[in-house]
Amino acid sequence: MALVQLIDTLNGHQDRVWSVAWNPSGTVLASSGGDKTIRLWAEEGTGQWVCKTVQEGCHRRTIRCVSWSPCGHLLAAASFDGTTSIYSDRSSSPEFECVATLEGHENEVKSVAWSASGAYLATCSRDKSVWIFEVDEEGENFDCASIAHSHTQDVKCVRWHPTDEVLASSSYDDTVKLYSEDGDDWTCFSTLESHTSTVWSIDFESSGGRLVSASDDRTLKIWKQVPPGNSQGVLTKGKAGAWKCVCTLSGYHTRPIYDVRWCHLTGLIASASGDDSIRIFAEDRSAGDVDQPSFNSVAKIDTFETNGLSWNPATPGLLASCSDDGTVRLWRITPTV
């Protein structure tokens, strides 16, 4: 099991909070919500977390998702107004300022994510498309490198592989798609099918060899990359191999699961649901079968309906969550075994 401690509750947003994201050093937490603002939080010497700045005025509607660049100097924000804004702290101003607005989507932008190299930025939308932007070294110019129309419905989430230039997206069409660069374009090389309803969120394990998905069908699924010429007889296409569902976690949430995050420091998985709870899962290493892994629920956190989660990249077990009640909460998760 795991010990759960509520560290702080951050108030300030005037509407539901949709997204939270730690900067790469784990010192600043960004949050965004229905009040069309981004708040940046930092810890003071007293141990309390305070709002250091409020970014507003760049969007006309809800800011659905925020994502930091790997260098930590750029912050991207996806909005229901159909645009994605880019903020930078590289100017003469001590605070972040909006330096670019990316347009092109026909409807709400639901998610935004930077590649591990910082060379690419991906967005997805209700218009069923995934856009990939190429970013220059200074982080000042964003050129559309590809537009993927692989999904047949609203695309909910995009996530990049932790080391490779591989992108994953999940959708209302119940699938997860994986993309890689093929010549001058990006193509979908794999479609993951097993969920029976909307796939709200996805996240890679630290090695990138496994992926977790969360769905409206109230299940979590673990997918494992299978290389070409595997002994399991799984058919693969090209050098990318295939992805196989190796574990399904069900019976833990009673309503749709809206977000899932795989901690790269501890290996814990956190899931957030409309059933007013957050679940923490740990892999049972004693099972000993990598092709049929077992995960146990080690903690249940009763809270308000939670929309987003983010593990701190520098402090093991530090988890941020955001809710419909307009708050951001910080939790310390400590395994007891």
N, C-alpha and C positions, 0 to 999 in steps of 0.2 A: 504494500500500500504506500501512499504518499501523504505527507503532511502538507496542508494548504493554509497559508496565512495571507489575509488581506492586508497589504502594505499601505495603500492609500486609495482614496476615491477623489478623482479630479473633476471638479465642477467648472462650468464656464460656457459650454455649448448651449444654445437656446432651442435646440431641436434634437432629434435622435442622432446618435453618432454612428456613422457607417463604417469607418475604417480607422485603423491605428497601424503605425509603422515606425520601428526604431531606425535611427541612423546607423551606419556600419560600426561605429565605435560604441553604440549602446548608451550614449550620453544624452541624446535628445529623442523624444517621442513626438511624432506628428499625429494629429487626429483631424478628421474631417467629418462633416455631417450635413444635415438638412438645413442648417442655418447659413449655408453657403460660405463658411469660413474654414480656415485651417488654423489649428492652434499648435504651437510648439512648446513642449513641456520639458523642463530640466530640473534636476535635483539641486536643492540648496544645501548649504552646509549643515542645516538642521535635520536633514534627512527627509524633509518634505519636498514634494514635487510641485512646482509652480509653473503657471503659464508665462512664458517669456515674451511671446509675441503672438499677434493674431493677424493672419493674412486674409484680407477680404477685398472684394471689388472686382475680382477677375472672372467670377462666374455668376450667372443669372439664376442658376438652379442648384440643387443638391450636389455636393461634391462626394461622389460615391467611393473613391479610392485614392489613396496616396502611396507613393513609392519613392524611396531614396535611390540615388545613383550609387554605385560601388565606391566612388570617391568621397561621397558624403557632402559634396558641394552643390548638388542639384536635387530638387524635389519635384516630382511630377504629380499632377492631380487630375483625375478623370471626373467629368461632370455630366449630369443629366442634361445639360444644355448642348451636348453634342461636341464639346471641345475638351482638349487636354492642355492644361497650363504647365509651364516650366518655371520654377523659381530657382534663383541662384544667389549665393552669398559671396560671389567673386567680385562684386562691384565695390565701389568706394563706401557704400552703405554698410553699416554693421549688421543689418538685418537682411533677410531674404527679400528679393524683389522679383516680380513676374517679368521674365525676359523673353518669353515666347508663348504663343498660343497655337496649338496644332488643330487644324480643322480638317474636315473630310467625311467624318461619319454622318450618316443621315438621321440618326437617333441617339438616345442616351449612351454615353460611354460608361461601361460598367466596371472596367478594370484596366490597370496600367502597371507595367513591370519593366525593369531594366535587366538587360543581360548581365552576366557575371563580369564580362569584360568592360561593360559600359559603352560598347560600340553600337548597341541596338536598344530601342525602346519599343515595346509592344502595347497595343491597345485593343480592346474589343468592345462590341456594341450590340445593342438591341437590333441593329440593322443586319445582323447575322454575319458580320465580317470581322476579320482580325487584320489589323494594320501593323506593319513592321517598319519602323523608322530607323534610318542610319544616322548616327550621331558623330559629329566631328570630334577631334581630340580636345578642343576647347569647350565642348558642350554648348556651343552657341547656334549651330545649324542642324536642323532636323529634316532630312530628305526621305520621302516615302520610298522604301526599297521594295515593298511588296504588299499586296492586298489579297488576303486569302478568303475565299467564299466556300470553305469546306463544310461548314455547319449549315443545317437547314432551318435553324431557329436561333433565337436570342442567345448570344454568347455571354456567359456570366463571368468568366475568370480567365486570366492568362498568367502563367508562371514560367520562368526560365530555368533550365537545368543549372545546377550550382557551379559547373565548370565548363560545360560545352555550349556551343551555340545551337541549342535545341530548345524549342518553345513548345509548351503544352497549353491547350485551351479546353474549357469545359462549357457545356451548353444545355439549353432547354430541350435539345433534341436527344438527351439522355446519354451523350457520348463524350469522350475525351479524345482530342486530336493532338498529334505530335508533328512538328514541322522542323525541317532543316533546310539549309541553303543548297540549292541545286543549280549550279551555273550562275546565271544572272537573276534567278528568282528563288523564292522560298516555296517549298511544296510540302503537302501533308504526306508523311510516309507511313503513318500508322493510325488506326482508329480503334479505340478501346471501348468495347461494348459489353456491358453486364448489368449496369444500373437500369432500373425500370421507370425512372422519372428524372427530372432535372438534376444535372450535376452542378451544384452551386460553387464548389471550390475544389482546388487541387494543390498539392505541394510535394516537392521532391525531398527525399532523404538526403543527408549531407553528401553521400557518395554519388548521388544521381542515379544509382542502380535500381532504386525503387521509387514508387510514386503512390501517394494516398489520395483518394477522392472521396468527396462528401456529397450526399444527394438528398433530394426531396423524398426519396423512398426510405429515409431514416436509417440508411446503412453507410458504413465506411468500407472502402475496398482498397486493398493493398495490391499494387501491380509491380511485377518484377520484369526487368529487361532480360530477354533471352537471346543469347548470341547466335549467329549463324552456325550451323553444324552441331546444334545442341543435342544432347543425348535423350531429351524428352520427346523428340519427334515433332516439336513445334515448328511449323513452317515460317520461314523468315524471308524478308525481301531486301536484297542488297546488303550493304555492310552494317546498316543500322540495327539489324536484328528485329525482334518482335517483343511485344509486351503482353504478359500473361497475368490474369488475376489469380493471386495465390492465397488470398485470405479475405473473408467478408466478416465485418463486425456488425452484428445486428442485435436488437433487443435492448440497447442502452439508451437510445433517445426515442421519445414518443411523438415527436414532431420533426419537420424537416431540419436537416443539418446545414447551416448556412456558411460555416467556415471551418477549415481544418488547417492546422500548421504542424509541421514536423520539426522539432527542435534539433538543430545541427550540433548542439553541445552535449545534450543528454540522451538523445534518441527518443524522448517522450513525444507523444502525439496528443495535441489538444483539439477538441472539436466543440463547436458552439451551435446551439440549437434553439429553435423557437419554443422549446419546452421549458424555458427559463433555467437552463443548466449548461454547464461546461463539463465535459468529461476529459479525463487524462488517462491515456493508455500507455502501457509499457510492454515491450516485447518480452516474451518468456523465452530466454536464451536456453533454458534447459530442454526445450522441445527438440533442438538439435537438427531440425530439417529446414534448410533454407528455402526449399521449394514449397513448404507448407508451414509457414511461420504462424506462431500463436501470439496474440496480444491480449493482455488483461487490462480491465478497467481498474486503475489504482486510486482514483479519486473522482468524486462527483462534487461540483461546486454549484450550489443553488444560488442563482442570481437572477437579474432581469433578462428579458429576451436579448440575446447577444448577437450582434451582427458581424463583428470582426475580432480577430486575435492576432497577436504578434509576440513571438519569443524574442527576448533580448539576445543579441548576437555575442555579447561579451560576458554576461552574468548568467551562469547556469541556473535554470529553473525560474527565471524572472519572466512572467507572462503579463502582457497587457490585453485588456478586453474592452470593448465598447458596446453600449447598449441603447435600447429604445428610450430609456429614461433620461438620456442626455448626458450620461456620465462616462468617464473612462476609469477603469479600475486596474490596479496593479496587484498581482498575486505572486507569492513566493511558493514554488512547488518543490518540496524536498522529499525524495524517496526515503522510505524508512527501512528498506531492506538492502 
